[in-house]
């Protein structure tokens, strides 16, 4: 029988945990809009889960809704079942991520699992595959629901964002790709730069880093250099979560903040990693650790005044950027490029983001740099955070969620 428990703890966060039953292990499956992205089995004791959320503490998952909002999803589903029960006995807990925390509590419900959703939970037998994209061949994980899925479906990812980045590094130099994932942007920028510059790519997740290296080699990008480290204020070490890439994952949404379990990985300051290089652009997408990357890049920024492009969905991180960059004469711009492009490389007409999928980024430009035209940049005004009314109507509701 079902003995697990799922509940919402804290704003924008879901914590789920399972209890072992007499028959064997239980499984927890998380899906976005019917597409399974993670499976966690209750096969080991987790004292941290037992102490923090109760139960027997055999398995737990903790993640932020903001990761899924970035994908433009409307709902997250959590399935809990053991190895012995039939499909009819499985239970589904579902809720809408676009609603307030109070609404989540009010509308949390337990229902029977529908048969027609089950086929979407089937994993690919062979997880890795090389797909052709607008920038060349890319090795992806067929079980990954983040950027790998878009590369598979559309043959590209956030093309509008890349076009801006390409413009920003047109004069060459060293481009930093912090949080490079499988290396799609690394490869794209390296090809665009050619002999005029190089890309320094940093990826903390070991298995994802291997994929990054494979894609650099596949595309013959001899001007791209990959590093399997965690960027921070200084040297040291942190724990990096271990992900089972043979099952459904969302590798692009993994945060290293306050991680206490996993593989130990070295930390380094960006200043040390790119010392002596003419850094012209820094791209940062590190799931909440943007301020820590900035803390270790202060000398690079003061010496070279690079353009800086970073994901921004957290007020505190944004405040840290403002505190450091504005006194240096930087101007800030909001940028919300669409994740779906109707004329995408594969010609796929299905928008899996429902017309609301965007990346939420900030562009910091040094004094004297001409603002690129036609890129949808919205100037920052003192005290504001994601002013939804300044963007296209189709994206205003999504952006409004960021400003809450």
C-alpha positions in Angstrom: 0.0 0.0 0.0 1.0 3.6 -0.5 3.0 4.8 2.5 4.9 7.8 1.2 4.2 11.4 1.9 4.5 14.5 -0.2 4.1 18.1 1.1 5.1 21.6 0.3 7.7 23.2 2.6 8.9 26.8 2.3 8.1 29.2 -0.5 8.7 27.8 -4.0 10.0 24.5 -2.8 8.7 21.0 -2.7 10.1 18.3 -0.4 8.9 14.7 -0.9 10.0 11.7 1.0 9.2 8.0 1.1 8.9 5.2 3.6 10.0 1.6 2.9 7.2 -0.9 3.0 7.1 -4.6 3.7 7.2 -5.6 0.0 10.3 -3.8 -1.0 11.4 -0.4 -2.2 9.2 2.5 -3.3 9.7 4.9 -6.2 9.1 8.6 -6.4 8.7 10.0 -10.0 8.5 13.7 -10.9 7.0 14.8 -14.2 6.6 18.1 -15.9 3.3 18.4 -17.9 3.2 14.6 -18.2 6.8 14.2 -19.1 8.8 12.3 -16.5 12.1 14.0 -15.6 13.3 12.2 -12.4 12.9 8.9 -10.7 14.2 8.4 -7.1 14.1 5.0 -5.5 13.9 4.4 -1.7 16.8 2.1 -1.5 19.0 3.8 1.0 18.6 5.4 4.4 18.8 9.2 4.5 19.2 10.5 8.1 19.0 14.1 6.9 15.6 13.4 5.3 14.4 11.6 8.4 15.4 14.5 10.7 14.1 17.3 8.5 10.8 16.0 7.2 10.0 12.9 9.3 8.9 9.5 8.2 11.4 6.6 8.0 13.8 8.7 6.0 14.6 6.2 3.3 14.5 8.5 0.3 13.9 12.2 -0.4 13.9 14.9 -3.0 14.2 18.6 -2.6 13.9 21.1 -5.6 12.7 24.5 -6.5 9.7 25.4 -8.6 11.6 28.2 -10.3 13.6 25.6 -12.3 10.3 24.4 -13.8 8.9 27.8 -14.3 11.9 28.6 -16.5 10.8 25.8 -18.7 7.4 27.4 -19.1 5.7 24.4 -17.6 2.1 24.6 -16.2 2.2 21.7 -13.8 4.4 19.3 -11.9 3.2 15.8 -11.1 4.6 13.5 -8.4 4.0 9.8 -8.6 4.5 7.4 -5.7 4.3 3.6 -6.1 6.2 0.4 -5.1 7.5 -2.4 -7.3 4.7 -4.8 -6.6 1.5 -2.8 -7.1 -0.4 -2.6 -10.4 -0.9 0.6 -12.4 -4.4 1.0 -11.1 -3.2 1.2 -7.6 -0.7 4.0 -8.2 -1.5 7.4 -7.0 -0.8 10.8 -8.4 -0.3 14.1 -6.6 -0.5 17.1 -8.8 -0.6 20.9 -8.4 -0.2 24.0 -10.5 3.2 25.8 -10.3 1.8 29.1 -11.6 -0.3 29.7 -8.6 0.6 31.2 -5.2 1.9 29.2 -2.3 -1.5 29.4 -0.6 -3.2 28.0 -3.7 -0.7 25.2 -3.8 -1.7 24.2 -0.3 -5.4 24.5 -1.0 -5.4 22.6 -4.3 -2.9 19.8 -3.4 -4.8 16.6 -4.2 -4.4 12.9 -4.4 -6.0 11.2 -7.4 -5.9 8.0 -9.4 -3.1 7.7 -11.9 -4.4 7.9 -15.5 -3.4 5.1 -17.9 -2.8 7.5 -20.8 0.0 9.2 -19.0 2.0 6.1 -18.4 3.6 5.7 -21.9 5.3 9.1 -21.4 7.2 7.7 -18.5 9.1 5.1 -20.5 12.9 5.7 -20.5 15.0 5.5 -23.6 16.9 2.2 -23.8 20.0 4.1 -25.1 20.5 7.3 -23.2 23.1 9.0 -25.4 22.7 10.1 -28.9 24.3 12.5 -31.3 21.8 14.8 -32.9 22.3 17.3 -35.7 21.7 21.0 -34.6 21.9 24.4 -36.3 25.5 24.6 -34.8 26.7 21.1 -35.7 26.5 17.6 -34.1 25.8 17.6 -30.3 25.9 14.6 -28.0 22.8 14.6 -25.8 21.1 12.5 -23.1 17.8 11.3 -24.5 16.5 11.1 -20.9 17.2 14.7 -20.1 14.3 17.1 -20.2 16.2 20.4 -20.1 18.3 21.8 -23.0 19.1 18.3 -24.4 15.4 17.8 -25.0 15.1 21.1 -27.0 18.2 20.2 -29.1 16.6 16.9 -29.9 13.1 18.4 -30.7 14.1 21.7 -32.3 17.7 21.3 -33.3 18.6 24.4 -31.4 18.2 26.0 -28.0 17.4 29.7 -27.3 18.6 30.9 -30.6 17.6 34.5 -29.9 19.9 34.4 -26.9 22.8 33.0 -28.9 22.4 35.7 -31.5 22.9 38.4 -28.8 25.9 36.6 -27.4 27.4 36.3 -30.8 27.1 40.0 -31.3 28.6 40.7 -27.9 31.8 38.7 -28.7 32.2 39.9 -32.3 35.5 41.6 -31.5 37.0 38.4 -30.2 38.9 37.8 -27.0 38.2 35.2 -24.3 34.6 34.2 -23.6 33.7 32.5 -20.4 30.8 30.0 -20.3 30.2 29.4 -16.6 27.7 26.5 -16.3 28.3 25.2 -19.8 26.1 22.1 -19.5 26.6 19.8 -22.5 28.4 22.6 -24.3 25.9 23.8 -26.9 26.7 27.5 -26.3 30.4 26.7 -25.8 30.6 25.0 -29.3 28.4 27.7 -30.9 30.5 30.6 -29.5 33.8 28.8 -30.3 32.8 28.4 -33.9 31.7 32.0 -34.2 34.9 33.3 -32.7 37.3 31.1 -34.8 40.8 32.4 -34.7 39.7 35.7 -33.1 39.3 34.2 -29.7 38.6 31.3 -27.4 36.0 29.9 -25.0 36.7 28.9 -21.4 33.9 26.5 -20.4 33.2 25.5 -16.8 30.9 22.6 -15.8 30.7 21.3 -12.2 28.7 18.1 -12.9 31.2 15.4 -13.7 29.1 13.4 -16.2 27.8 16.5 -17.8 31.4 17.7 -18.1 32.3 14.6 -20.0 29.5 15.4 -22.4 30.8 18.9 -22.8 34.3 17.6 -23.7 32.8 15.1 -26.2 31.0 18.0 -28.0 34.1 20.1 -28.1 35.9 17.2 -29.8 33.0 16.3 -32.1 32.9 19.9 -33.5 36.7 20.3 -33.7 36.7 23.3 -31.5 40.4 23.6 -30.6 39.8 27.1 -29.3 37.5 25.8 -26.5 38.9 24.8 -23.1 36.8 22.8 -20.6 37.2 22.7 -16.8 35.5 20.4 -14.3 35.4 22.8 -11.3 33.0 24.9 -9.3 33.4 28.6 -9.5 33.5 30.5 -6.2 35.3 33.2 -4.3 38.4 31.2 -3.7 39.9 27.7 -3.8 38.4 24.8 -1.7 35.9 22.1 -2.3 32.1 21.5 -2.3 29.8 18.6 -2.8 28.2 18.1 -6.2 25.0 16.1 -6.5 25.3 12.7 -8.3 22.6 12.2 -10.9 21.6 8.9 -12.5 21.7 9.9 -16.1 20.2 6.6 -17.2 16.9 7.7 -15.9 14.8 10.9 -16.4 16.8 14.0 -15.4 16.7 17.8 -15.5 20.4 18.4 -15.5 20.1 22.1 -16.4 18.2 22.7 -13.1 20.6 21.2 -10.6 21.7 23.7 -7.9 24.9 23.3 -5.8 23.7 25.7 -3.1 24.1 24.2 0.4 24.7 20.7 -1.0 26.0 18.4 1.7 26.1 15.1 -0.1 27.5 13.9 -3.4 30.9 13.9 -5.1 33.6 16.3 -3.8 34.7 18.8 -6.4 37.3 21.6 -6.3 36.3 25.2 -6.3 38.3 28.0 -7.9 38.0 31.7 -8.5 37.4 32.7 -12.1 40.2 35.3 -11.6 42.7 32.4 -11.2 41.2 30.4 -14.1 41.5 33.1 -16.7 44.5 35.1 -15.3 46.2 36.9 -18.1 43.5 36.4 -20.7 41.7 39.3 -22.4 38.2 38.4 -21.2 35.5 40.1 -23.3 32.3 38.3 -22.3 31.2 36.3 -19.3 28.1 34.2 -19.5 26.8 32.8 -16.2 24.1 30.2 -15.7 24.8 28.4 -12.5 21.4 27.9 -10.8 21.6 30.4 -7.9 25.4 30.6 -7.5 25.8 33.7 -9.7 26.8 35.9 -6.8 29.6 33.5 -5.8 30.9 33.4 -9.3 31.0 37.2 -9.3 32.9 37.3 -6.0 35.7 35.3 -7.6 35.8 37.4 -10.8 36.2 40.9 -9.4 39.8 41.4 -10.7 38.9 40.2 -14.1 35.9 42.5 -14.3 37.9 45.6 -13.1 40.8 44.9 -15.4 39.0 44.0 -18.6 35.4 45.5 -18.2 33.8 42.5 -20.0 30.2 42.3 -21.0 28.4 40.1 -18.5 25.3 38.0 -19.3 23.7 36.0 -16.5 20.6 34.2 -15.5 18.6 36.2 -13.0 15.6 34.9 -11.1 16.7 35.7 -7.6 16.4 39.2 -6.0 19.3 38.6 -3.6 21.7 37.6 -6.4 20.5 40.6 -8.5 21.1 42.9 -5.5 24.7 41.6 -5.2 25.3 42.2 -8.9 23.9 45.8 -8.7 26.1 46.5 -5.6 29.3 45.6 -7.4 28.6 46.5 -11.1 26.7 49.8 -10.9 29.6 51.7 -9.1 31.9 50.5 -11.9 29.8 52.3 -14.5 28.0 49.3 -15.9 24.5 49.6 -17.3 22.0 46.8 -16.8 19.4 45.5 -19.1 16.6 42.9 -18.7 16.5 40.2 -21.4 13.8 37.6 -21.8 14.5 35.8 -25.1 11.9 33.2 -26.1 12.8 29.5 -25.8 10.7 28.5 -28.8 11.4 29.9 -32.3 8.7 29.1 -35.0 11.4 28.8 -37.7 13.6 26.5 -35.7 16.2 24.3 -37.4 14.1 21.1 -37.3 11.0 22.9 -38.5 9.0 21.7 -35.5 5.8 23.7 -35.1 4.9 22.4 -31.6 5.7 24.9 -28.9 6.3 22.8 -25.8 6.4 26.0 -23.7 2.8 27.0 -24.5 3.8 30.4 -25.9 5.3 31.6 -22.6 8.7 30.0 -22.5 11.5 32.5 -21.9 15.0 32.7 -20.4 15.3 35.3 -17.6 18.6 37.1 -18.0 20.4 40.3 -17.3 23.0 41.9 -19.6 25.6 44.2 -18.0 27.4 46.5 -20.4 30.4 48.7 -19.6 30.4 52.4 -20.2 30.9 53.3 -23.9 29.6 50.1 -25.4 26.9 50.7 -28.0 23.6 49.0 -27.2 22.7 46.2 -29.7 19.6 47.0 -31.7 16.6 44.8 -32.1 17.5 42.4 -29.2 14.6 43.1 -26.9 16.7 44.6 -24.2 14.8 46.6 -21.5 16.9 49.1 -19.5 17.1 48.6 -15.7 15.7 51.4 -13.6 16.6 51.8 -10.0 14.6 49.7 -7.5 12.8 47.5 -10.0 12.9 43.7 -10.5 11.6 42.2 -13.7 9.1 44.9 -14.7 6.6 42.7 -16.6 4.7 45.6 -18.2 7.7 46.6 -20.3 7.8 43.3 -22.1 5.6 41.8 -24.9 2.1 40.9 -23.7 2.6 37.2 -24.4 5.4 37.0 -21.7 4.0 39.4 -19.1 2.3 36.8 -16.9 5.5 34.6 -16.9 7.7 37.6 -16.1 5.3 38.7 -13.4 5.9 35.4 -11.6 9.6 36.2 -11.5 9.0 39.6 -9.8 7.0 38.1 -6.9 
